Amino acid sequence: MKAKHPHSPRKHGPPLAHHRRGIAQQFARFRAAGRGAFSAFLAVLGPGLLAGLSDDDPAGITTYSLLGAEHGYRLLWIIPASTLLLVQFHLMAVRLGAATGKGFVGVIRERWGHGWGYFAVTGLLFANFGTICAEYAGISAAGSLINIPSWVSAPLAGLLISLLVVLGSFHRVERVLLVISATLALYIVDGILAGPDWAEVWHNSVVPHLPVDHAGWIAIAATLGTTLAPWGLAFIQSYAVDKKITVAKLRWERVDVIIGSLLTGIIGLAIAVACAATLHRAGIQINDAGDAASALRPLAGRFATLLFGAGLLGAALLAAAVVPLATAYSIAEGVGAAASLDLDSGRFQLFYAAFVGLTVAAVSVVSLPGLPLIPFIYASQVVNAVLLPLHVIALHLLTRDAGLMGEARTGRAGLVAGWVSIALILACVTALAWSWVVATG
């Protein structure tokens, strides 16, 4: 259990258990040791990488798998397009956190009042819970590949993750999550093993093709929602604040964000390509990522199935920690409570209680027999896409606020780029709604 530090630097704040990983302190040690730029980058590594790669969670893997299996190479372009938006808005979120020292909901609460803060919390909680269930459904799917029932795998994973978050320091939690995130590289190997038509992959990744039916528009909206998820934007801002990143250290944090976002897109593309080159070509339909892993066996070999399953488990474990963390940060910020992985766990903390409560609820849902999880998971990603415009518009307005941002406010070029990106997101969601009206009319 974390012990309260006898010399807390906060005289009027919540009790903290650790004070060893402040970014300013790490930079000071690196300078004293004569270390160079790479060490400076390592000091800020984490928020961009974890927030980005967590988007390749079981819901994301299912969405990318369905995109490739049902539509082949035709709609691959939405993944690079979503990745560019991911870089842009993650950079905005980190900058807002560094300038204000507060998470997304905390800034809304301070700038626009408690009512809007509660509204933001409610929206994120509604969107995030389905995604948290998806993470544990992914753990269950990975376990089922080796005949472990969901009522064993999901509760066990929930218990281990909760113990890590509640009893571990920020330093320890971050290191474990970064190690787990490395397993996602297995999907790049899977994409290569599938033997795709690389000319088709390249062409359809850079040349947009509109969907031919309602299912295609749903696939685009779900892909946009899973890549640029509202919970990811909330997490990266709160986590950057928790890591003590300041405006002065944004230079290196930008590198972390760009690397994390690009890896997210590359891995998502590899998953879609693997399924397009095998499942779509063979006319095989799937319902979830577990089906995709099993279906790859006769098409790409047992090794491809093992890689897909191992990647699914790693992605599920990573996101099963990150998405409840994002939600717990938002809940605590919304009511003005302390939100940090370094809080004293020897006392009641709303932040930890929210995390554990969300985990227990999600595990309970996933463990119910016969529950139709896949429609629930896929729908949660569409909900993310629908709620996304509200989040990015608020983020854009806040980063333009000179009173909040000071010299770190968004410039004229960033203002134009932001509104263009928001217009594209709104166009995508509007097209989804119109295709639904046409299909049901």
Secondary structure as GFF3:
##gff-version 3
##sequence-region A 1 441
A	DSSP	alpha_helix	23	32	.	.	.	ID=ss1
A	DSSP	alpha_helix	37	44	.	.	.	ID=ss2
A	DSSP	alpha_helix	47	54	.	.	.	ID=ss3
A	DSSP	alpha_helix	58	71	.	.	.	ID=ss4
A	DSSP	alpha_helix	78	100	.	.	.	ID=ss5
A	DSSP	alpha_helix	104	112	.	.	.	ID=ss6
A	DSSP	alpha_helix	114	144	.	.	.	ID=ss7
A	DSSP	alpha_helix	150	167	.	.	.	ID=ss8
A	DSSP	alpha_helix	170	181	.	.	.	ID=ss9
A	DSSP	three_ten_helix	182	185	.	.	.	ID=ss10
A	DSSP	alpha_helix	186	193	.	.	.	ID=ss11
A	DSSP	alpha_helix	198	206	.	.	.	ID=ss12
A	DSSP	alpha_helix	214	227	.	.	.	ID=ss13
A	DSSP	alpha_helix	230	242	.	.	.	ID=ss14
A	DSSP	three_ten_helix	247	249	.	.	.	ID=ss15
A	DSSP	alpha_helix	250	275	.	.	.	ID=ss16
A	DSSP	pi_helix	276	280	.	.	.	ID=ss17
A	DSSP	alpha_helix	281	282	.	.	.	ID=ss18
A	DSSP	alpha_helix	289	300	.	.	.	ID=ss19
A	DSSP	alpha_helix	302	334	.	.	.	ID=ss20
A	DSSP	alpha_helix	350	367	.	.	.	ID=ss21
A	DSSP	alpha_helix	373	399	.	.	.	ID=ss22
A	DSSP	alpha_helix	402	405	.	.	.	ID=ss23
A	DSSP	three_ten_helix	406	408	.	.	.	ID=ss24
A	DSSP	alpha_helix	412	440	.	.	.	ID=ss25
###
